[in-house]
């Protein structure tokens, strides 16, 4: 439950919309979310995650222990996580939580970090194009429906806007005589190998990496990746050294989204950032939470705090153990 005083802070929040993005929440209205889970028991684990784990002839506990062992044995990786977290202004527990969550519920950890790069080299031996039904993503976003997105200032805003336009104007619709699938933007245009694919120790997808490239470049000085060079995009998310800043940027951006668009400071709760790393679309989710809380306040109800899912619940539940890694 949010205190009455904190509720009052949010009453004056503007809900005006510019394109797909709400105005930012005033700094004085931010509500601090403390560590720990909102749910006393772990939320239900999706069947898809259970099936993937069953196919690996493993269990969630075995996969959790394996990735924790990988991190514990790789002092250089932990050192890099700590160093990169400092650069992006986040607690390293957020990066560890995201990596552990991915390898507990989505994939199985390899024996060492560098194995991710070696295993993935097979995918970048030839050119990689992001396209759907013969139409490249570069051609697709030149359509007039995306004009407003081109005026935005950062890769995160531009690609978030494009994802929003896809959902509103193209997803599951027939446009100019062409039918588009009722599926996520990243699934339609950014999976040239197979469905549901993510790669590397952070299990990032190409669209997320493209969103983060301006942020990563501004913090680290690294060359920006470009949607016209799929091989470079995949090389970046597969290489452990290159992908860690993208993991950090993704998490930092989620913290910023919930502060700016929902009015919650989630920087002390790795279960919430892990949840957002798992679900994606933090800006849209933050905006939806703000709209829901404004309706609740008008009805005299208490605010809803950000909620962890099954993936984030585990990270909060094991936070002390995960902090012992560094």
Secondary structure, 3 states (H helix, E strand, C coil): CCCHHHHHHHCCCCCCEECCEECCCCHHHCEECCCCCCCCCCCCCCHHHHHHHHHCCCCHHHHHHHHHHHHHHCHHHHHHHHHHHHHHCCCHHHHHHHHHHHHHHCCCCCCCCHHHHHHHHHHHCCCCCCEECCEEHHHHCCCHHHHHHHCCCCHHHHHHHHHHHHHHHHCCCEECCEECCCCCHHHHHCCCCCCCCCECCCCECHHHHHHHHHHHHHHHCCCCCCCCCHHHHHHHHHCHHHHHHHHHHHHHHHHHHHHHHHCEECCCCHHHHHHHHHHCCHHHHHHHHHHHHHHHHHCCCCCCCCCCCHHHHHHHHCHHHHHCCC
